Amino acid sequence: MKFASFILFFLFFNLTIHAQDKKSLNIQRASIAPKIDGELNDPAWQDAELAENFIQFRPDVGVLENETQKTVVRVTYDNDAIYFGAYLYDNPDKIMKQFQSRDNFGINDFFAVVLNPNNDSQNDTEFFVFPTGNQADAILSPNIGEDFGWDAVWESAVKIVHDGWIVEMKIPYSALRFSNKKEHVWGLQFHRHFKTDRSQYSWNPINPEVGSTSLYHGEIIGIKDIQPPVRLMLYPYASTIISKKGDEDITDEYHMGMDLKYGITENFTLDATLIPDFSQVGYDDVELNLGPFEQQFSEQRQFFTEGVDLFTKGNLFYSRRVGNAPTGNPTLETNEIIPDYPDKVKTLNAFKVSGRTKNGLGIGLFNAITQKTYTTVKDTVTNGSREVLVEPLANYNIFVVDQQFNGNSSVSLINTNVTRNGHFRDANVTAALLDFANKKNTLGIDAAVKHSYLNLEDDNQSGFNTQFEIGKISGNYQYGIGHELADKNYDINDLGINFRNNYSIFSADFSYRIFEPVGNLINFSYNFWANYNMLYSPSTYTGKNIGGSISFQEKSILGYGGRFNYEMGKQYDYFEARTEGRYFIYENWVDASAWISSNYNKKYAYDANIGFGTMFEEGRDMFNFDFGISPRARFNDRFTLIYSLDFSNSNGGRGYIQNIGDDIVFGQRDRTTLVNTITGNYNFNVFHALSLSFRNYWSVVTYENQLYTLEDNGRLSTDDGYTLDDVNNPDVNFNTWNLDFGYSWQFAPGSMLTALYRNSLFDFSNASRDTYFNSVGNLFKQPIDHNFSIRVVYFIDYNHVKNIFNKKHS
């Protein structure tokens, strides 16, 4: 009780308003909109008030810009858009520039405009322009960071001149969300980044030691009599796919559909994908998985990566669940098999409604529908077959309410729901979240309570999860303590992802970092952590660990660092046995690694890492070793090539093989993994580009002949005398090959043509003693899959079409 009273007193004591002087910029309406051509000779710029005197905040804090690299910005507006003209002084020979795809910063200087129409210090819209003319954009909030999955359609132009470079930008109001009122005061910030020394300047001063950069915006004053436009944007598409799988005949597919964005109100937007087309989504980085948990893949479908900040709160949304493999498990009769079980389900449509009011209330609604999916069950004796439903019509839904307060905090309520037609499992998860920071940004609290509910065919199941963390969140020294638990039935895996449940974890962390250069270092940080792990039910100790990491970056932009982790004493693994209530004991595991990264500004650069792991346990001789090297070449501003090689070797590992009756059988194994990747980009200009992506993943696992039985006390025994002859051959030779080669052409703002050729190979066998080159030789004997696709997306802005017709009518 005393501790709770202390926490409440500390919260209220720290709720003091952190005052800060803000710069302001008065702008005037343009009678004639400036032409976006990289020239600042338009009448609209002549009398514009100047935003200048930028101040460094990284790596030094508070240093004024020098005259030869100063920044001068002008701003104006009209009924359709807000315009920016920036003169960025510099030596043209020192301007770092590299052509890249959208949202890829590469080796570039940049100029950025940050707008916050609600002026709430939390919900920013960022627009970046590089010296090549490439663009990047993102939405930003302190809770989710920068979301570069969000893309808007806006104009920019760049010109390199004798004493620097010039940027002009036109940001239409359709790319922003703001209220309809007579006069506006928007949050405004400008950033300038010099890639040569990683220095960054802002128009309004930033203190990187305290809070997020959103707290340090200036203001833009003078915007009057503008109305939020009708935000209706259409993205019709057409695609064709020609494919050949192995020895099968060539097939072709043709698709047409449309995505749309519609502003329901001034601050809320509907995003919908009608007849989705994900034919050009890249390959997943599949690995050989020997563990008890599924492998998690990144999302590559644009609809599920763009504007999902509200839906990702609480980590309850793993978008790969939508359209993932079916959940059904058909009952097979004697002699029946499933020769080809589907690996995905077709998504019929999906939509998102999201936005935030001027009072900081965010509301989000996500909905997706997937179609029925069947598989063929074949009788191996009669050769007969039957169709079995493995996934019914299913609906995936998320509803979020998020109230921001205090300028840097929020409280949220989230519900996710999966409803499957018929006698298939349904799922529901509800969570309440708190993300709190006091006004001074010295104290932070993260808390959550989550409840899961499953409607199963035989029974219902409910579970819960709680999380709490409190700590110091600003300054050179930061620290915190936390606790998280989940009961046995907590399960969010129908629309989210959690690898385990039934745990109770106590944690503590401590970190130190510098915000200004110290000697030859421009960045330096270290942090330490400790965890004490238990089961939730029964309340039983399972293990503990301590660890730490350290990183440096010198003024030469050479970066290096390392980490270590030590699992002290006996560790009780309740998951490797794949049997409820059974555990496997291992002791004193320690691993460490180090890395180095050279200066990417140079024509040739590299990344490298090395690591090891071992176990101090009687009767065990286990050692892991890994290293990686990734050289990169920037042949010129248009052509970049990166090669990566990652090697790992593990000797003496032990893991689950299979059950024999009531016995749980483990084996001791050696494993070698080699991964080769190549990525390359060649940009003809801002609008035309070639891309290459290649990956070959090879992993072999060889078991010793003598096998083990897991005893009730968690130890392994050879008393039952099991050998490899008693189990299905567990040796593995796993080899994959994926190649993507693509061409993209932005033929109009927001409109894109993409042509993509890809092929893939896969081989899985028990030949674990084959060499790498023998394995690759066998890989090329497998049937190869070829795929060629062309996709055209055209952007249509309702306001642009309306203006064309209005001009014709006039």
C-alpha positions, 0 to 999 in steps of 0.5 A: 500500500505504501508503494502504491501511494508513493507511485501516485504521489510521484505521478502527480508531483511530476505533472507540471507543464514543460514550457518551451519557447516556440518559433512561429512563421507567418505565411501569406496566401499566394495569388498564383501558385508557385510552379514546382520546378526547383526554381525560387523565382515565382512571385509567391516566394518574393515577400514570404517570411523566411524560416532560417537560423537552424540549430543542430541537435545531432550529434552536437546540441545547440550548435548554430549552422555555418554560413556555407551550409545554412538553410532558408525556407519559404512557405505559402498556400492557396485553396488546394495545397501548402507550398515549400521552397527551400534553399539549402546552401552547401558545396555541390561536390559534398552533397551526398546523393544516391538514387533509391526507391521511395522511402529508402534513405540510402546514402543521401542528404535530406530536407524534411517538412513535418506538419501537425495540423492538430498542433497536438505534439503527437500526430505528425505527417513527415515529407522528405526530399533527397538531392536526387529528387526521390521522396519519402513520407511517413506518419509519426506518433510517440507511441508507434514511431515512424510509419513509412508504410503510409504513402501520400501523393505530393509533388517535389522538384530538386535542382543542384546549383553552384552553392547548394541545392533547391527544393520545392514541394507542393503538399495537397490538402488531400494528403493531410487531415485537418478541421474546417475552421476559419483560421489555423495554427499548425505545428511545423518543423523543418529538418536538414540532414548531412550524411557526411558527418550524420549531423542534423539540424532543425528550425525549432530547437530540439532537446534529444535528451527529453521526449520525442521530437514532436514536442519541439515543433514551432508553429505556422500561422496565417492559414485562413479560409481553406476547406478540407477537400473531398478526399477521394482517391482511386487506385484501379489496377490491372495485372497479368501473371504467367507462371510455370510450376515445375513440369506443369503446363504454363498457366496465365491469370488476369486480374482487375480491381481497385483500391480506394481512399475516401475521407469520411469526415475531415479527420477520418479516412476509409481505405479499402481494397476491392478484389485484392491482388498480391501477386507481386508480394516478395518471397518470405525468408523461410528457415529450417525450424526445429523449435516448438514455435512458429516462424514469424514473417514480415508483412509485404502486402501494402494494404496491411502495412500502410496506416495501421498504427492504431491497429498495432497497439498492444501487439494484437495484430499480426496481419499475416493471419489474414489469408494465412494457411487454413485452420482445418484439420480433416479426419482421414480414413484408413489409406487416405492422404492429403497430397497438397494441403493449401498454404494460403486462403484468398482474401476477398476484400478488406477495409480500414476506417481510421482517424483522430479528432482535434481532441486527440480521440483516435478511432480505428475499424479494420475488417477483412473477409476470406473465402472458403477453401477446400483440400483434396483427400485421396485414397491411396488404394482406390485412387478415389478422392473427396473435397474437404472444407478446411477453412470456411468463409471467415471475417477478421475484425479490429476495433480501436479507441485511443485517447491521447492526453497530456501531450505525450500519453494515451489510453486505449481499448482494443478488440480483435475478433475472428468469426468463422462460418460453421463449426470452426473456431472463433476468437475474440481478444480485448485489451486495455492499454496505458502509455503514460509519460509526465509533462517533463518526460522524466517518468514513463509507465506502460501497462496493459490488461488483455483477455482472450476468448476462444469459441471451440467446437468442443469447449470454450476457453478464456485467458488473460495477460497483464503487463506493467513497466515503470521507469525513468525515460529521459536523460543520459541514464535511464532505467525501469522495472516491469512484470508480465504474466499470462495464464495457461489459456491466453491465446491471441494467435487467430489474429495476433501472434504469441509464441507461448503462454503460462509465464510470469516474468520479472524484468529490470533494465538500465541504460546509458547513452550520450547526446553530444560527442565525447572525444572521438565518439558521436554516439555511445550507449550501453544497456543491461537487463535482467529477467527472472522467469516463472510459470504462472500456474503452478507458480514455479521457477523456470530460469533467469538471465542477465545480459548487456549490449554496448555500441559506439560510433566514431566521427569517421562514421565507423560503428561497432559494438557487442552483446552478451547474455547469460542464463544462470543455473538450471533452466526449465524449458516447458516447451521443447518437450511438446507435452503439457507439464513436461520440461527439459533442463539445461544449465548455464548457457552463455552467448556473446557477439560483436559487430562492426559497420564501416562508413556507407558514404564511401564507395566500398563499405562492409558490415561484419559480425561474429558470435559464439555460444556454449554451455557449462553443464556436466556431461554436455559438450556444446558450442555454437559459432557464427559469423557474417560478412556483407560487403557493399559497393556503390559504383555510382549514384545510380547503381548499388550492389550488396552481398551477404554471407552468414554462416553458423555451426552448432555442435552438441545441441539437443532437442525433441524428435518424436514420441514413442508411446509415452516416451518423449525422445530427444536427440543430440545433433550438429547443425550447419547453416549457410545463407547467401543473399544479393540485393542490387538496385539500378535507377535510371532516374527518379521514375525508372528503376531495376531491382534484384533480390536473391537468397539461397538458404541451406541448413543441414542437421545430423543426429547422433545414433544414440537417442535419449528419453526425457525423464520426469525430472527433466533430465535425459537418459539413454537407459531405454536404448533408443537409436535412430533405427527406432524413429523416423530419420530426423536428419535434414538437408534443407535448401531453398533458392529464391530470385526476384528481378523487377522493373518499375516505372512511375509514369504519373504521380501515384501511378506505377507499372511494375514488371517482375520475374521470379523463380524458386527452387526447394529441396528437402531430404535426409542427406545431411552429410552432403557438402554445400556444393553437392546440395546445390547440385541436387537443388538444381535437379528439382523442378523450378517454378517460374513466374512473370507478372506485370501490374499497372496501378493508376492514381485518380484524385477526385479533386483533380478530375473535378478541376479539369471538368470545371476548367473545361466548363469555364 
